[in-house]
Amino acid sequence: MNLHDFWFLLIAFLWTGYFFLEGFDFGIGVLTKLLARGRTERRVLINTIGPVWDGNEVWLITAAGATFAAFPDWYAALFSGFYLPLLAILVCLILRGVAFEYRHKRSEDRWQRNWEHAIFWCSLLPAFLWGAIFANLVHGVPIGRDGNYAGGPSDLITPYALLGGAVTLVLFTFHGAVFAALKTSGDIRTRARRYATGLGLATVVVAVPFLVWTQSDSGNARSLVAVVIAVLALAVALVMNRRGREGWAFGLSGVAIAAAVAMLFLALFPDVMPSSLDPKWSLTAANAASSPYTLKIMTWVGAIMMPLIMAYQAWTYWVFRKRIGTRHIPAAH
């Protein structure tokens, strides 16, 4: 395997990890307005991700940094062409992080309510935009002969991209509801399971057409396998949720996300950014990659650092594995 192919696979793995972990983060943020009844229950939901949300975003930073170093032409075209949606995501992630930290600093109702609005909207918008961005990435965007983005913001607003955004929004919210059922106790746990059932069915309604559309437009035999795994995992996750097997349901909803992301990257390869103007102008894993020497150095660094990062994050989840409920929330908060 060539090093540029290896780094394409590694970047796909990083994005998969990010969407698996940050997916339930976004879902919890959306559910603070849908599932929670009152401020105490919103605090319970926020506390389920309180120890881990910032660590989950390390996967995004690593994926973006790896893209910059391994595929600079891809990074340049992506971050120039998708400047506005990526800027919106960045602003949301900043505001969301501030909201987590500052919401409880003052007891005034208006102060806390405003930060709760920020958590909701700054979770909902990125959950939608990531799906729209990756849908555009697979479907193809205007890439010129020079390898630069040659379109405008309106070129990113298509029915396919909007459907992709709807898929990630509903799928992440379903993932968050299953996580809430896994991490909470009492009445909120029961309602989380009930919400997960409805959200899972809604996910099937929007995800199946999107996956079929992607497979028929850009897919291959390998991506078809990923489609089948994603659909089966989602279906079994719904069954496990109905049976109260929250651990299995959460794991399988994560498998559905991972398979869906894998399907997109399998449909994309060997391109990294297909051109809708002329296929010959598409950026590929070969022509957008850094020099072999750069990729070799990166491989050694990644081989040392990645296992350490993953081990530390796994330890964090183990430490904060217990359920929480409204009885754990002080009355003043």
GUKE-48180 format. One record per residue: residue in one letter; x, y, z of N, C-alpha, C in turn; residue number from 0. Coordinates in steps of 0.02 Angstrom, whole numbers. Layout:
BEGIN
A|X|Y|Z|X|Y|Z|X|Y|Z|NUM $
...
This chain:
BEGIN
M|42|-60|0|0|0|0|44|62|0|0 $
N|28|110|-44|64|173|-45|48|214|18|1 $
L|96|257|37|85|296|97|27|345|90|2 $
H|16|371|29|-40|417|22|-107|381|30|3 $
D|-111|318|9|-171|279|20|-180|263|95|4 $
F|-124|248|128|-127|235|200|-153|296|238|5 $
W|-130|355|219|-152|416|254|-223|434|237|6 $
F|-246|417|177|-317|426|162|-359|383|209|7 $
L|-338|320|219|-374|275|264|-371|300|336|8 $
L|-313|325|357|-306|350|425|-350|411|437|9 $
I|-353|456|388|-396|515|394|-470|494|396|10 $
A|-487|444|357|-555|417|359|-570|389|429|11 $
F|-521|355|458|-529|329|527|-538|385|577|12 $
L|-500|439|570|-506|495|616|-575|528|611|13 $
W|-599|538|550|-666|566|543|-719|519|571|14 $
T|-710|455|561|-757|406|589|-759|411|665|15 $
G|-700|413|696|-696|420|768|-728|485|792|16 $
Y|-717|538|755|-746|603|774|-822|601|772|17 $
F|-850|575|718|-923|573|712|-954|524|761|18 $
F|-919|469|777|-944|422|827|-949|456|895|19 $
L|-896|492|915|-893|522|981|-929|590|984|20 $
E|-914|633|938|-946|699|939|-1019|694|919|21 $
G|-1036|638|884|-1106|629|864|-1153|629|924|22 $
F|-1136|590|975|-1181|590|1034|-1175|654|1073|23 $
D|-1117|688|1070|-1111|755|1099|-1163|802|1070|24 $
F|-1164|805|1003|-1212|848|969|-1284|826|985|25 $
G|-1294|760|986|-1361|735|1002|-1384|756|1071|26 $
I|-1340|752|1120|-1357|773|1188|-1374|848|1189|27 $
G|-1335|888|1152|-1348|959|1149|-1417|974|1121|28 $
V|-1437|938|1068|-1504|948|1039|-1557|924|1088|29 $
L|-1544|870|1123|-1594|842|1169|-1604|884|1232|30 $
T|-1559|931|1246|-1570|974|1304|-1635|1014|1297|31 $
K|-1658|1025|1236|-1721|1060|1224|-1779|1012|1210|32 $
L|-1764|952|1186|-1816|906|1166|-1835|857|1221|33 $
L|-1784|830|1255|-1795|777|1303|-1801|803|1375|34 $
A|-1760|851|1392|-1757|874|1462|-1820|912|1481|35 $
R|-1844|899|1542|-1900|936|1570|-1873|978|1628|36 $
G|-1858|1039|1614|-1833|1083|1666|-1757|1086|1667|37 $
R|-1733|1134|1707|-1662|1149|1708|-1621|1093|1740|38 $
T|-1649|1059|1790|-1612|1005|1822|-1598|948|1774|39 $
E|-1647|929|1734|-1636|875|1686|-1588|897|1630|40 $
R|-1591|961|1611|-1542|985|1562|-1472|979|1590|41 $
R|-1465|992|1655|-1399|985|1686|-1377|912|1687|42 $
V|-1424|867|1698|-1407|796|1696|-1379|777|1628|43 $
L|-1413|799|1575|-1390|783|1507|-1322|813|1493|44 $
I|-1313|875|1513|-1248|907|1502|-1193|871|1540|45 $
N|-1208|849|1600|-1158|814|1640|-1139|746|1611|46 $
T|-1182|715|1570|-1164|651|1540|-1105|659|1492|47 $
I|-1098|718|1463|-1042|729|1417|-990|778|1445|48 $
G|-1003|804|1505|-958|854|1533|-885|833|1536|49 $
P|-869|772|1557|-798|753|1562|-766|735|1496|50 $
V|-805|728|1441|-776|698|1380|-784|741|1318|51 $
W|-827|792|1318|-842|826|1256|-780|859|1225|52 $
D|-737|888|1267|-678|922|1239|-628|871|1212|53 $
G|-623|813|1245|-579|761|1218|-604|734|1152|54 $
N|-669|732|1143|-696|708|1079|-675|753|1021|55 $
E|-668|818|1035|-650|865|982|-577|859|961|56 $
V|-537|823|1000|-468|810|980|-466|773|913|57 $
W|-517|730|902|-519|692|839|-528|739|780|58 $
L|-566|792|788|-574|841|734|-509|877|720|59 $
I|-477|899|774|-413|935|766|-361|891|732|60 $
T|-359|828|753|-311|781|724|-326|767|651|61 $
A|-391|759|634|-410|746|565|-393|806|521|62 $
A|-407|867|544|-391|926|505|-315|935|498|63 $
G|-278|923|553|-205|929|550|-174|878|504|64 $
A|-200|816|506|-174|763|463|-188|779|390|65 $
T|-247|807|375|-263|826|307|-216|881|282|66 $
F|-203|930|325|-158|985|307|-88|959|291|67 $
A|-64|912|331|5|888|322|11|836|267|68 $
A|-38|791|262|-33|736|214|-60|755|145|69 $
F|-111|797|142|-142|815|79|-153|891|76|70 $
P|-100|930|69|-108|1003|72|-153|1032|18|71 $
D|-153|1002|-42|-197|1028|-95|-271|1014|-78|72 $
W|-284|956|-49|-352|941|-27|-373|990|28|73 $
Y|-330|1001|76|-344|1047|131|-359|1117|104|74 $
A|-318|1140|56|-327|1208|30|-393|1215|-7|75 $
A|-410|1166|-49|-473|1170|-87|-533|1162|-41|76 $
L|-527|1118|9|-583|1106|55|-597|1167|97|77 $
F|-545|1196|127|-556|1250|174|-568|1318|139|78 $
S|-554|1322|75|-572|1383|38|-643|1375|10|79 $
G|-658|1318|-20|-724|1308|-49|-780|1304|2|80 $
F|-765|1275|60|-815|1266|113|-803|1316|170|81 $
Y|-777|1373|153|-757|1421|204|-815|1441|250|82 $
L|-872|1459|221|-928|1483|261|-957|1429|307|83 $
P|-974|1369|282|-1000|1319|329|-948|1298|381|84 $
L|-884|1294|362|-834|1276|411|-824|1331|463|85 $
L|-829|1393|442|-825|1448|489|-884|1446|538|86 $
A|-943|1431|511|-1002|1426|555|-993|1370|606|87 $
I|-965|1314|585|-952|1259|631|-902|1280|684|88 $
L|-849|1313|663|-798|1335|711|-827|1382|763|89 $
V|-867|1431|741|-898|1477|788|-944|1440|836|90 $
C|-982|1392|810|-1027|1353|852|-988|1313|904|91 $
L|-934|1281|884|-895|1241|931|-864|1285|986|92 $
I|-844|1346|968|-817|1391|1018|-872|1412|1067|93 $
L|-929|1434|1041|-983|1457|1084|-1010|1400|1127|94 $
R|-1012|1340|1098|-1037|1282|1135|-992|1266|1194|95 $
G|-926|1268|1182|-879|1256|1236|-884|1308|1291|96 $
V|-891|1371|1271|-899|1424|1321|-964|1414|1360|97 $
A|-1017|1394|1325|-1082|1383|1359|-1077|1328|1412|98 $
F|-1042|1274|1395|-1034|1220|1444|-1000|1246|1508|99 $
E|-950|1289|1499|-910|1311|1556|-943|1369|1594|100 $
Y|-982|1411|1560|-1006|1472|1591|-1079|1469|1613|101 $
R|-1116|1419|1590|-1187|1416|1605|-1201|1420|1680|102 $
H|-1163|1383|1719|-1177|1378|1791|-1139|1430|1833|103 $
K|-1105|1477|1800|-1066|1525|1839|-1110|1576|1875|104 $
R|-1170|1587|1849|-1216|1634|1882|-1284|1601|1887|105 $
S|-1323|1620|1937|-1387|1587|1951|-1446|1621|1917|106 $
E|-1436|1680|1885|-1491|1715|1854|-1523|1673|1799|107 $
D|-1589|1675|1796|-1626|1634|1748|-1608|1653|1676|108 $
R|-1604|1718|1662|-1589|1740|1594|-1520|1718|1573|109 $
W|-1471|1723|1617|-1402|1702|1602|-1401|1628|1582|110 $
Q|-1430|1586|1623|-1428|1514|1609|-1469|1496|1547|111 $
R|-1526|1530|1538|-1568|1516|1480|-1532|1532|1414|112 $
N|-1496|1588|1413|-1460|1607|1352|-1405|1556|1335|113 $
W|-1369|1533|1386|-1317|1483|1372|-1347|1416|1352|114 $
E|-1406|1400|1378|-1440|1339|1357|-1461|1343|1284|115 $
H|-1484|1402|1263|-1499|1412|1192|-1437|1402|1150|116 $
A|-1381|1427|1174|-1318|1420|1137|-1299|1347|1130|117 $
I|-1306|1308|1183|-1290|1237|1180|-1333|1202|1128|118 $
F|-1398|1217|1128|-1444|1185|1081|-1427|1203|1009|119 $
W|-1424|1267|993|-1414|1287|923|-1343|1271|899|120 $
C|-1294|1276|944|-1225|1262|924|-1211|1187|924|121 $
S|-1259|1146|941|-1255|1074|930|-1293|1055|867|122 $
L|-1351|1086|858|-1394|1070|800|-1361|1090|734|123 $
L|-1334|1151|731|-1307|1176|668|-1247|1136|644|124 $
P|-1196|1122|685|-1140|1081|661|-1162|1011|641|125 $
A|-1210|982|678|-1234|915|661|-1263|914|591|126 $
F|-1297|967|572|-1324|971|504|-1270|988|453|127 $
L|-1227|1035|469|-1178|1059|420|-1126|1005|402|128 $
W|-1106|964|451|-1057|912|435|-1085|864|382|129 $
G|-1148|846|388|-1178|802|338|-1181|835|270|130 $
A|-1199|899|268|-1202|935|204|-1133|941|172|131 $
I|-1082|953|213|-1014|959|187|-990|894|157|132 $
F|-998|839|193|-974|775|168|-1016|750|109|133 $
A|-1080|767|107|-1120|749|49|-1094|785|-13|134 $
N|-1079|850|-6|-1049|887|-63|-982|858|-83|135 $
L|-943|838|-33|-876|812|-47|-880|749|-90|136 $
V|-927|705|-75|-933|643|-112|-966|655|-180|137 $
H|-1016|698|-181|-1054|710|-243|-1014|748|-295|138 $
G|-966|789|-271|-925|828|-317|-942|902|-314|139 $
V|-891|943|-317|-898|1016|-316|-856|1045|-373|140 $
P|-868|1109|-390|-830|1139|-445|-755|1147|-429|141 $
I|-715|1103|-453|-642|1108|-446|-613|1124|-515|142 $
G|-575|1178|-519|-548|1199|-584|-486|1160|-604|143 $
R|-460|1179|-662|-401|1146|-689|-341|1153|-642|144 $
D|-338|1208|-604|-282|1221|-559|-289|1187|-492|145 $
G|-343|1149|-482|-353|1113|-419|-385|1155|-365|146 $
N|-407|1215|-382|-440|1259|-333|-515|1258|-341|147 $
Y|-550|1275|-288|-623|1278|-290|-643|1336|-335|148 $
A|-688|1322|-383|-706|1372|-433|-780|1392|-428|149 $
G|-814|1373|-375|-884|1389|-369|-897|1442|-316|150 $
G|-959|1448|-297|-979|1495|-245|-1019|1460|-191|151 $
P|-1041|1497|-140|-1079|1466|-85|-1143|1431|-109|152 $
S|-1176|1459|-161|-1238|1429|-184|-1228|1360|-215|153 $
D|-1167|1345|-238|-1153|1280|-268|-1155|1224|-215|154 $
L|-1151|1243|-152|-1151|1193|-98|-1221|1177|-74|155 $
I|-1271|1214|-98|-1340|1204|-75|-1377|1165|-129|156 $
T|-1380|1100|-121|-1413|1056|-168|-1460|1009|-129|157 $
P|-1509|979|-163|-1553|931|-127|-1514|875|-94|158 $
Y|-1461|850|-128|-1421|796|-101|-1385|818|-37|159 $
A|-1357|878|-38|-1322|904|21|-1370|916|79|160 $
L|-1429|943|64|-1478|955|117|-1502|889|148|161 $
L|-1510|837|106|-1528|771|131|-1472|743|175|162 $
G|-1410|752|153|-1354|729|193|-1351|764|261|163 $
G|-1366|829|262|-1368|864|326|-1424|839|371|164 $
A|-1481|824|342|-1537|797|381|-1519|729|411|165 $
V|-1483|689|372|-1464|622|396|-1419|628|458|166 $
T|-1366|668|454|-1321|673|512|-1356|704|572|167 $
L|-1399|753|560|-1434|784|616|-1478|734|653|168 $
V|-1517|696|616|-1563|648|649|-1523|589|677|169 $
L|-1473|565|639|-1433|508|662|-1395|526|726|170 $
F|-1364|584|729|-1327|605|789|-1375|614|848|171 $
T|-1435|640|835|-1482|648|890|-1505|580|916|172 $
F|-1516|533|871|-1532|464|892|-1474|435|933|173 $
H|-1413|444|910|-1354|420|945|-1350|452|1015|174 $
G|-1367|516|1019|-1367|550|1083|-1421|525|1130|175 $
A|-1480|508|1102|-1534|482|1144|-1516|414|1173|176 $
V|-1484|372|1133|-1462|307|1157|-1409|315|1211|177 $
F|-1363|363|1200|-1312|377|1250|-1343|403|1314|178 $
A|-1394|446|1308|-1428|472|1368|-1461|415|1407|179 $
A|-1491|367|1371|-1521|309|1405|-1468|267|1440|180 $
L|-1409|264|1410|-1355|224|1439|-1325|258|1500|181 $
K|-1325|324|1502|-1288|360|1554|-1332|390|1609|182 $
T|-1398|386|1603|-1441|417|1653|-1481|364|1690|183 $
S|-1515|387|1741|-1559|342|1781|-1625|377|1793|184 $
G|-1675|338|1813|-1739|366|1829|-1782|380|1768|185 $
D|-1826|429|1776|-1875|445|1724|-1842|468|1660|186 $
I|-1788|506|1665|-1756|531|1605|-1728|474|1563|187 $
R|-1706|422|1595|-1681|363|1558|-1738|331|1519|188 $
T|-1797|324|1549|-1854|294|1515|-1875|335|1455|189 $
R|-1879|401|1465|-1898|445|1410|-1845|446|1355|190 $
A|-1781|440|1373|-1728|439|1323|-1737|378|1277|191 $
R|-1754|321|1306|-1765|261|1265|-1825|271|1219|192 $
R|-1878|304|1243|-1936|316|1201|-1919|365|1145|193 $
Y|-1881|417|1160|-1859|463|1108|-1814|428|1057|194 $
A|-1771|384|1081|-1726|349|1037|-1764|307|986|195 $
T|-1820|278|1007|-1860|238|960|-1886|282|903|196 $
G|-1916|339|920|-1941|384|869|-1887|412|825|197 $
L|-1831|431|856|-1775|459|817|-1743|406|772|198 $
G|-1740|344|796|-1713|291|755|-1755|278|693|199 $
L|-1821|279|701|-1865|270|644|-1858|329|595|200 $
A|-1852|389|622|-1842|448|579|-1776|443|542|201 $
T|-1725|415|575|-1660|406|542|-1666|359|484|202 $
V|-1703|304|493|-1712|257|438|-1745|292|378|203 $
V|-1794|334|392|-1832|367|339|-1786|412|296|204 $
V|-1739|448|328|-1697|494|290|-1631|461|268|205 $
A|-1605|413|307|-1539|385|293|-1541|336|235|206 $
V|-1592|294|232|-1594|244|179|-1596|276|109|207 $
P|-1639|327|97|-1636|360|31|-1568|391|16|208 $
F|-1538|421|67|-1472|453|56|-1419|401|39|209 $
L|-1418|346|75|-1368|294|61|-1379|262|-7|210 $
V|-1442|251|-25|-1457|223|-91|-1437|272|-146|211 $
W|-1451|335|-136|-1433|387|-185|-1357|389|-193|212 $
T|-1321|389|-138|-1248|390|-141|-1221|329|-175|213 $
Q|-1248|270|-158|-1224|208|-188|-1236|207|-263|214 $
S|-1294|230|-285|-1310|229|-356|-1270|281|-394|215 $
D|-1252|335|-361|-1217|390|-394|-1141|380|-395|216 $
S|-1113|358|-339|-1040|355|-332|-1014|289|-304|217 $
G|-1057|243|-289|-1037|184|-251|-1003|130|-291|218 $
N|-979|80|-254|-946|22|-283|-962|-37|-237|219 $
A|-931|-94|-251|-946|-154|-212|-928|-145|-139|220 $
R|-871|-112|-125|-850|-103|-56|-897|-57|-18|221 $
S|-918|-4|-50|-964|42|-16|-1032|10|-6|222 $
L|-1052|-36|-50|-1115|-71|-42|-1115|-113|22|223 $
V|-1058|-145|37|-1051|-183|99|-1061|-137|159|224 $
A|-1031|-77|156|-1039|-29|211|-1111|-7|218|225 $
V|-1147|2|163|-1218|21|165|-1258|-33|202|226 $
V|-1247|-96|184|-1283|-151|215|-1270|-153|290|227 $
I|-1206|-145|309|-1188|-145|380|-1222|-88|417|228 $
A|-1223|-28|387|-1253|30|419|-1328|19|431|229 $
V|-1363|-6|381|-1435|-17|387|-1450|-71|439|230 $
L|-1412|-127|436|-1423|-181|485|-1408|-158|556|231 $
A|-1353|-121|565|-1335|-98|632|-1388|-51|659|232 $
L|-1414|-8|617|-1466|38|639|-1529|0|659|233 $
A|-1547|-50|620|-1608|-89|635|-1600|-127|701|234 $
V|-1542|-159|710|-1531|-197|772|-1525|-151|832|235 $
A|-1497|-91|822|-1493|-42|876|-1563|-24|901|236 $
L|-1610|-17|854|-1679|-3|873|-1709|-60|915|237 $
V|-1695|-121|894|-1720|-179|931|-1690|-181|1001|238 $
M|-1625|-171|1006|-1592|-173|1071|-1617|-116|1116|239 $
N|-1631|-59|1088|-1658|-4|1127|-1726|-21|1154|240 $
R|-1768|-52|1113|-1835|-72|1136|-1831|-123|1192|241 $
R|-1780|-164|1192|-1771|-216|1243|-1735|-190|1305|242 $
G|-1716|-127|1305|-1681|-99|1363|-1608|-117|1367|243 $
R|-1579|-141|1313|-1508|-158|1311|-1470|-97|1286|244 $
E|-1462|-47|1330|-1435|17|1308|-1362|13|1284|245 $
G|-1322|-30|1316|-1253|-36|1294|-1248|-62|1223|246 $
W|-1286|-114|1208|-1287|-141|1140|-1316|-89|1091|247 $
A|-1368|-55|1111|-1399|-5|1067|-1350|51|1051|248 $
F|-1313|74|1102|-1265|127|1089|-1208|103|1044|249 $
G|-1182|44|1058|-1129|17|1016|-1150|9|944|250 $
L|-1211|-15|934|-1235|-26|865|-1253|40|830|251 $
S|-1277|89|867|-1288|154|835|-1221|184|814|252 $
G|-1169|172|854|-1102|193|835|-1077|156|774|253 $
V|-1092|91|769|-1073|52|710|-1108|80|648|254 $
A|-1172|99|655|-1208|128|599|-1175|193|575|255 $
I|-1154|235|622|-1118|296|603|-1052|280|569|256 $
A|-1014|233|599|-949|215|570|-957|186|501|257 $
A|-1007|143|490|-1017|113|425|-1039|165|374|258 $
A|-1081|213|395|-1103|265|349|-1044|310|328|259 $
V|-1001|327|376|-942|368|359|-895|328|314|260 $
A|-885|264|330|-843|221|289|-871|217|218|261 $
M|-936|213|212|-968|210|146|-951|272|105|262 $
L|-953|331|137|-938|393|102|-865|394|78|263 $
F|-819|373|121|-749|374|101|-734|320|49|264 $
L|-767|263|54|-758|211|3|-785|232|-64|265 $
A|-841|269|-64|-868|295|-126|-824|350|-154|266 $
L|-790|386|-110|-747|442|-131|-682|418|-162|267 $
F|-651|368|-133|-584|345|-154|-585|320|-226|268 $
P|-532|333|-267|-468|364|-249|-468|440|-250|269 $
D|-525|471|-266|-529|544|-262|-530|566|-189|270 $
V|-508|626|-177|-519|658|-112|-566|717|-120|271 $
M|-572|743|-180|-617|798|-194|-635|796|-269|272 $
P|-688|761|-287|-706|755|-358|-728|822|-387|273 $
S|-710|833|-450|-730|894|-485|-795|881|-523|274 $
S|-844|925|-513|-906|920|-551|-900|953|-619|275 $
L|-844|987|-631|-833|1020|-695|-802|972|-746|276 $
D|-752|935|-724|-718|887|-767|-684|836|-722|277 $
P|-700|772|-730|-668|721|-687|-592|722|-688|278 $
K|-563|745|-744|-490|748|-749|-460|800|-701|279 $
W|-501|846|-679|-476|898|-633|-486|880|-560|280 $
S|-511|821|-547|-523|800|-478|-457|794|-439|281 $
L|-460|810|-375|-404|798|-330|-408|725|-307|282 $
T|-352|690|-312|-350|620|-292|-300|611|-234|283 $
A|-302|552|-205|-256|537|-150|-184|540|-175|284 $
A|-173|528|-239|-105|529|-267|-82|600|-283|285 $
N|-124|638|-319|-100|704|-342|-107|759|-291|286 $
A|-142|747|-236|-150|798|-184|-105|786|-124|287 $
A|-65|732|-126|-26|711|-67|39|750|-60|288 $
S|65|751|0|132|778|13|185|731|-14|289 $
S|247|750|-5|302|709|-30|307|644|10|290 $
P|334|591|-20|342|527|16|381|535|81|291 $
Y|431|579|82|470|588|143|427|617|199|292 $
T|385|667|182|340|697|232|292|644|259|293 $
L|264|604|215|217|552|237|251|500|280|294 $
K|314|485|265|351|437|305|362|462|376|295 $
I|383|525|382|392|554|449|326|556|487|296 $
M|272|574|453|207|577|485|185|508|509|297 $
T|202|457|471|183|389|490|216|368|555|298 $
W|280|384|563|315|368|625|285|406|684|299 $
V|270|470|674|241|510|728|172|483|746|300 $
G|131|467|695|65|441|708|66|374|743|301 $
A|114|332|725|119|265|756|134|270|831|302 $
I|168|324|851|185|333|922|128|367|960|303 $
M|100|420|930|53|462|966|-18|435|967|304 $
M|-41|406|912|-111|384|908|-129|334|962|305 $
P|-89|282|974|-107|235|1028|-110|268|1097|306 $
L|-66|316|1110|-66|351|1174|-130|392|1182|307 $
I|-150|428|1130|-210|469|1133|-272|426|1144|308 $
M|-276|371|1106|-334|327|1111|-337|294|1180|309 $
A|-279|274|1207|-278|242|1273|-300|291|1327|310 $
Y|-276|353|1323|-296|403|1373|-371|417|1370|311 $
Q|-397|423|1308|-469|437|1303|-510|378|1327|312 $
A|-489|317|1312|-524|258|1337|-525|257|1413|313 $
W|-469|276|1443|-465|279|1517|-514|330|1544|314 $
T|-521|387|1510|-567|439|1532|-639|413|1532|315 $
Y|-658|379|1480|-726|352|1477|-736|299|1532|316 $
W|-685|262|1547|-692|211|1599|-702|243|1668|317 $
V|-665|295|1681|-670|329|1746|-739|359|1756|318 $
F|-768|388|1703|-833|421|1708|-889|378|1678|319 $
R|-887|314|1693|-934|267|1662|-1001|262|1699|320 $
K|-1007|288|1760|-1068|277|1799|-1126|320|1775|321 $
R|-1186|297|1790|-1246|334|1773|-1255|394|1820|322 $
I|-1292|445|1796|-1309|501|1839|-1384|515|1831|323 $
G|-1412|548|1882|-1482|565|1882|-1494|632|1916|324 $
T|-1557|650|1921|-1572|715|1951|-1551|719|2024|325 $
R|-1546|663|2058|-1526|664|2129|-1453|684|2137|326 $
H|-1414|682|2083|-1343|702|2087|-1333|776|2074|327 $
I|-1386|812|2058|-1381|883|2041|-1400|926|2101|328 $
P|-1355|968|2126|-1372|1012|2182|-1431|1058|2165|329 $
A|-1471|1073|2213|-1532|1113|2201|-1517|1181|2171|330 $
A|-1460|1210|2188|-1443|1277|2164|-1429|1278|2091|331 $
H|-1416|1220|2058|-1399|1217|1987|-1454|1188|1946|332 $
